[in-house]
């Protein structure tokens, strides 16, 4: 029977090892395997992203940031206009919802783009 030992955070398992993996050689093999996986993931992301988004560069990223800022400003401006108006109607709320959804989607896409740049999946940083 195998005993499982783990270290936990609130929602996920950080490490989960059985007794056979506790010796030094097994930990070394596991670390080596995980490093190989990280390299494979990095290589796959870099290759796919370079092929899929060849025009990602400093200028296109900055243009993207401006679009997100404009969507944020539009959403907040519309909300403030509706607040000034008083009790918004269904059409007003629908416009506000659409503005928020636009801002949210652009923000998620921008964060994903920023993350892939930080991880080095693009050559944008030189």
N, C-alpha and C positions, 0 to 999 in steps of 0.2 A: 504494500500500500504506500502510495506516495503522499507525503505531507506537503501542502502548499503554504508558502510564506509570502506575504505581500506587504507593500507599503501603500497606503491609500491617501487620496485627497478626497474632497467632498464628492465629486462625481465620477472620477475615473481612476483606474489602477495605474500607478506610476511604474511599479515593478512587480512582477509576478514570477517567482522562481520555485521550482520544486527542489527537493533535497539533492537530486543528482546534478543540479546546476550550481551548487554552492561551492564546489572546489575551484581552485585557482585556474586550472586549465580550462574548465568549462566556462568560466567567466571570461577568459581571454578569447575563446572561440566565439562566444556570444557577442562580445564587443567587436570582434573582427567582422562577424556576419552583419551586425547592425551598421557598421561603417560602410561595408560593401553595398548594403541596401540604400543608405543615404547617398552614396556616389551614383548609384543607378537612378534613383529618383531625381537627383540633381541633373544628371545627363539627359534623362528623358524630358524633364521640364524645359531645359535649355534648348534642346533640339526642336521640340514641338512648338515652343513659343517663338523661336527664331523663324520657323517656317510659317506659322500662323499669323504673326504680327511683325512682318519685316520692317514696317514703317514706324515702329515705336522708337522715338528718339526724344531728345530733350524738348524740342519745340512741340511735338505732338502731345507729350505729357503735360506741358505747361498749358496748352490749349484745352486739354481735358480738365485741368484744375480750374481754369476760368469758367468752363461750362458748368462745373459742379457749383462754383461760387454763385453763378448767375441763377441756377436752379434754387439754391438755398435762399438767395435774396428774394426771388419771385415768391417762394412759399411763405416766407416771413412777411413780406409786403402784403400779400393777399390776406393773410391772417389778421394783420393789423388793420387793414381796410375793413374787413368784416367785423372786427371788434368795434371799430368806430361807428359802423353802420347800425349796430345794435343786434337784433335777433336775426341771424342769417337764415335764409330759406334753404330748401333742399338743393336747389340749383347752386347756391353759394357753397354749401358744404361739399357738393360733388366737385366743384372747381377746386376747392381747397384740398380735397382728398387726392385729386389728380395731380396737383402740384406737389403734394407730399410724396406720393408714389414715384413721381419723376425724380424728385430729389433723393429719395431713399435708394432707388435703383442705381442712379448715377453715383451716389456715395459708395455703395457696395462695390460697384465696378471699379471706381477710383481706388478704393482700399485694396482690392485684389491686384490692381496694377502696381500700386505702390509696394505691396508685399513681394510681388515677383521681381521688382527691381532691387529691393533690399536683399533678397535671397540670391541675387546674381544670375537670375535666369535669362537676363538680357545683357547686351553689351552697351547699354545706354550710359553707364557710368565711365566707360572708357576702358 
